[in-house]
Amino acid sequence: MKWKEKMPAPVRDKTFAEYGSSREERPVLVDCALGTNPLGSPPWAKEIMRSGDLPDPGGYPGDDLPLRKALSDAWNGAFSPDEIVTGTGSIGLIISLAGAFCAPGAEVLGIAPQFPDGPMHFQFAGASYRYLTLTPPEFDLDISSLLGEMSGDESIVYVDRPHNPTGQVPPLAEMALLAEECLKMGSLLVVDEAYGDFLPPGESALNLVSPSVVVLRSFSKGRGLAGLRAGYCVIRDEEARKYVRKVAPPFSVGSLAMEMARASLLDADYVARSRETVREVKARILQVLEGTRGITIARTGPEVPILLATWGEGSLDLYETLMEQGIRTEPGTCFPGLGPESVRLRVPALKELETFERLWKRTFEE
């Protein structure tokens, strides 16, 4: 087939694991899989949907400048509207970054394990991907070790922070050192803050002003709007922004998504409640997991809604074992550097906590 012969080799030949939970058809009693907000969507979002006071879907979306201005205002001018590129969630922006900076011959340095879509799309675009392997069971993300892995040939250094799947948060001061080294070597530091709303604002990489820094942000997790598919990135370097905008698809954020994204920036209470709820639920989840013989927990942040659990006593497919009890997670096989003995677990909703505790204990008592 000639069309197949003409395909980019990475797209044709590379194999990547799907999100293991995305096609799950078995009954789910407690959902701890994809990174939605445990509180669900904000109440005002449901009210807007019910009211019918929505933009007319018959026309194309307008200029995203009002959203970019609202973002800049929400961050008290930490970045200007001109430094923002909006897109279809952080994943859509990753694809645009890959299209701009990851032609064959480009190199990307990352971490294993980490959010799989970044490495996947960087490689689909033709870049080579190598990574710093984190050591179990702590999987401690030491930025100084990542600095030691840099060769100077990297187009992109990719770090998810909070780290996915462990939920740990490398100190901002260490990220500043990494940004400085990237600037010296001519690399872009892409910081994926999809879970960034679970950090105090002062701890975000959005506070780094180095021209080497690109920060990805989403409305899906901390703001409870995963269905909108809206996100943004702050790109400090003007020329880099130009190239990303050149390859980004037009009208990538719809009218409804822009309207609701702007509204979410006025609801600081929802984000605060999300962090408080996650801290409460995660403390109880950790207590249960840490009391389970054979389970180890990677280093993790108390307000970040994800954690990495690993079975350490013999062979066990932890995803399947939990799914048999109705607990859906993300299997370790989705992430570079992990196997079936690990799962990423997103903390459940508060109303599901007792059910989770009961099912988890039943899983490992039998």
Order of alpha helices (4+ residues) and beta strands (2+ residues): alpha-alpha-beta-alpha-alpha-beta-alpha-beta-alpha-beta-alpha-beta-alpha-beta-beta-beta-alpha-alpha-alpha-beta-beta-alpha-beta-beta-beta-alpha
